[in-house]
Amino acid sequence: LLMTKTTNKKSTDGKKQRAEMNRNIFARTSHFRSCVSTFVHVALTLPFTRSFHLHQGIITNIVSNRVHRSANSFSSTIMKATKSSSSSFSAPKNIVVIGGGIQGTSVAYHISTSSSLPSDATVTIIEAKEMASAASGKGGGFMARSWGDGSPTEILHHLAFDMYEDLAKDIGVTSYRKLPVLSVRPGKDGKGLKRARDNAQLGPMIPQWLDGNTGGIDALGYGDDTAQITPKEFVEKMISSSSSNIEVILGRCKGIESDENGVVTGVKCVPRGSKSSNDFEILEADAIIVSAGPWSCQAEDWFDGAVDLPMEGVKSTSIVWKKPEAMENVDGTALFCGEDYRYNTHLECYPRNDGTIYICGIGGSDYITKQELKESAYLEECNARSDRVEAATQSFREMSKSYRTADNHGLGGELDRVQACMRPCPPDAMPYMGAIPGYTGAYINAGHNCWGIAWAPACGKAMSELVLEGFSHSVDIAPFNPARFTQNSKRGGRGRKRRGEAVGEQW
């Protein structure tokens, strides 16, 4: 029905309508499956969790969809309990965020700037290597407001996109800008490019550097709901703008401390450079937020198996091109390219306002298991695959004559750097956001897949509200319940017991 309405809608801008359909077709056709998946999680988790935040989101969904006639009275009961709980909630004063990427830094930034933070509170980030040293320092930084429409992550796309522009101004980020996006199919000649340049709507969007062989070209976005940012700069500016409120410690988390009731009291931190993992210090903490990208699955062990966090790391190569000397400006249009079977690539090209072009979608990714991630695979060193660098170089130069072999006249392009990083992927491609069951003061914000950079402001805001106020009122985080893959018998493993069997906190 949604697709029928879209295709039948009268519009004076057919090209823009087609771009909208290209952009949203996947989200809309998968909406039913997303709803079913979310409802199944609700059915499985409702009896076993003590989290009012989860109940609040569940009941909101139930009421809005009129699934059950008695939902209103049950919702009222839960909402009253939530309100009562939040009114007696005491904000923590020693907050530790584990992970110094864009997600962890966003959580720390929004906590440190919140009016709900006690005046005598401390906020600390523990980072294993250096700030933005992994994907946050090597990602493309693309964001699209409407590309998650119809899915549980829609609010993350919308809220984060709307926040980025103001945040960039507030903290002095220069790399943020809105930009149009094209879909480009590979080709063996310039006929597709010529047709696009002759098109009244597409022509002005074609970048000067797209001057080689292509197939058909269509619009995916006109720059109203697509944008980019250099994530490393964003991380650095968040830290520098709140340096008096956030302390950064270089080291690795070895585990957490808690009392017999599961109330967290500290973090075991091994300082960077220590020769032994037993050489750790305990940082006092009454709130801990795990936000360490793919390595966040190590929290399974830190919290004694109270939660299962299935995770896979997808390790991918990316390259960055320098601006050719003879080219005055590098036009700001992003490209999403079709599968190029000659090189086994599906390039994504993001020109940046410093004149470089960032390229990913190179293919040949490596899949890293949870066990390897628990052993800190690729945490210290994550190198590009040379065969994929060569494939991406050839595929890009097929599309762009301007970046072919440099000559003495300054024409052609030159690689600025090659690199690789990992994106954290839970089985259902949705993040883990919420409280760790069976513990008080323990949270996780991880597993954001390829949208971690795009969602960072929204996730930071939502988690800051959860930690400081007792619930997230900006984002319904129920679909992202960290315990959704945890067996019911294991949930809240540190909770009270009945007849020798762990039963969590709800009995």
Buried (B, 14 or more C-beta within 10 A) or exposed (E): EEEEEBEEEEEEEEBBBBBBEBBBEEBBEEBEEBBEBBBEBBEBBEEBBBBBBBBBBBBBBBBEEEEEEEBEEBBEEBBEEBBEBBEEEEBBBBBBBBBBBBBBBBBBBBBBBBEBBEEEBBBBBBBBBEBBBBBBBBBBBBBBBBBBBBBBBBBBBBBBBEBBBEBBEEBEBEBBBBBBBBBBBBBEEBEBBEBBBEBEBBEEBBBEBBBBBBBBBBBBBBBEBBBBBBBBBBBBBBBEBBEEBBBBBBBBBBBBBBEEEBBBBBBBBBEBEBEEEEEBBBBEBBBBBBBBBBBBBBBBEBBBEBBBBBBBBBBBBBBBBBBBEEBEEBBBBBBBBBBBEEBBBBBBBBBBBEBBBBBBBBBBBEEBEBEBBBEEBBBEEBEBBEEBBEBBBEBBBBBBBBBBEBEEEEBBBEBBEBBBBBBBBBEBEBBBBBBBBBBBBBBBBBBBBBBBBBBBBBBBBBBBBBBBBBBBBBBBBBBBBBBBBBEBEBBBBBBBEEEEEBBBBBE
